[in-house]
Amino acid sequence: MSLALVQSRALLGLQAPAVTVEVHLANGLPSFTLVGLAEVEVKEARERVRSALQNAGLEFPTNKRITVNLAPADLPKDSGRFDLPIALGILAASGQVDASRLAGYEFAGELSLSGELRPVRGALATSLALQTQQIDTQLVLPPGSAEEAALVPAARVVRARHLLDVVRAFLPPGSVAGGDADVANDGWTRLQATALTANTTGPDMADVKGQAGAKRALEIAAAGGHSVLMAGPPGSGKSMLAQRFAGLLPAMTVEEALESAAIASLAGRFRPEAFGVRPTGQPHHTASAVALVGGGSPPRPGEISLAHQGVLFLDELPEFPRAALEALREPLETGHITIARAAQRAEYPARFQMIAAMNPCPCGFLGSTQRACRCTPDQVHRYQAKLSGPLLDRIDLHVEVPALPAEQLVQAPAGESTASIRARVEQARAKALARQGTTNQALQGQQIDVHLHLDDTAAKFLNTAAARLGWSARSTHRALKVARTIADLAGAPTTEVSHVAEAVQYRRVLRSPV
């Protein structure tokens, strides 16, 4: 047979569209042509495939005109994931492997010049896409990538270490080593789906002494899925609190863990030991808008997507570029990001909890009882004005984190542990999920009216506070959702005045200079 078809997958967000690798051998001047909107690293597969076949002792048809088409032609392809299917297509077209036995398999893997298979990014995303689309097929992947794909329940994954391992599995009938792929083929291993094991290890909140108000705010944020802005002088403990926040969140479900790991796999950052652990992203304040929300060609996920189902910690918030901060507006509302470019459009989930920290002024000591602020009112105004009103409007809780005197810091006992706080958070979240099927932060429109259970006295108090403070409709709704979370933590069936009063305190504006 001079024509062979091999199935593979490209990467476009979390969709992993199917790609058919068509290989045709014809008489004529010897050549190797690769078409199908391939990026440079895909076109370089010609040399890798040629060397891998020859060094593995297989026959490369040097006297044939080889044409490889990656269909569909209008779908961009990148990375070296198509090396293995191209090599198999050449072998099948030249009769060295049985082309009919390739049906029901999909292949991905980069080839070394010796024929060893190297891992590729996005293996878990590919396996998850197959499960979502209910496609019954077997994935043949290199070591490293195969273990990722096997994390998806009911996934059918085969690990192959060398090109020859794959070739032995698909030899034509009657060959010396032909027959069952599992016979005398140690490099060809079928993997079983890996069960999720909860991992709650991490820094403990008990390490943070004092700061009861900030800890209370973080407990509310963890219970309701709210975002937090902490303001305070340098060294007051903002970073310590933020780095321990992920431990307060409930354990990830299998679906949440797979979504989070699939995005990390797309970016090439997946680590098996981190599977099931809520991620905490901490980009530097020099990060660009593209680094935060994603972009490039082809589009890659940004920090907000890599923090999906986890925490995005933005330290020194006013120091981030203005464009980067304003790009966070829509994801904070919708929980996803759509990256549109001239040739491509990709959508990534971005349901993260933002924990931001900042100093109240350029020198950091505005309002401090320990050191005097040396900033002028104009400097303070310009510094705080770096955060726009629409962005602050989308942050649910604004918390002041004051500096502790040295004697309190040294003599204070250890604080409450992460485990005990997480237990209360899990109970409050369970109440919200049983009532409405989602966290309080995700309530929209009529859901707020239906599930809030706001009594008349609390409603009057909120109306008065909103009018005096000049709140927008968004600020009012966010305060209501925070109040509902406080009520859940208290075990109250209705949202009362005390719950609304505490929520109003968390909508305070930044401290102004005297």
PyMOL commands that set and color helices and strands:
alter all, ss='L'
color gray80, all
select helices_A, chain A and resi 40-43+45-55+83-93+99-102+123-132+145-149+163-169+205-207+212-224+238-243+245-248+254-266+272-274+289-293+303-306+317-319+322-326+329-334+377-384+389-393+406-411+418-436+440-442+446-452+456-469+473-490+497-505
alter helices_A, ss='H'
color red, helices_A
select strands_A, chain A and resi 3-9+18-26+31-35+65-71+105-107+110-111+117-118+138-141+157-160+188-191+228-231+280-281+294-295+300-301+311-314+336-340+345-349+353-358+397-400
alter strands_A, ss='S'
color yellow, strands_A
deselect
rebuild
show_as cartoon
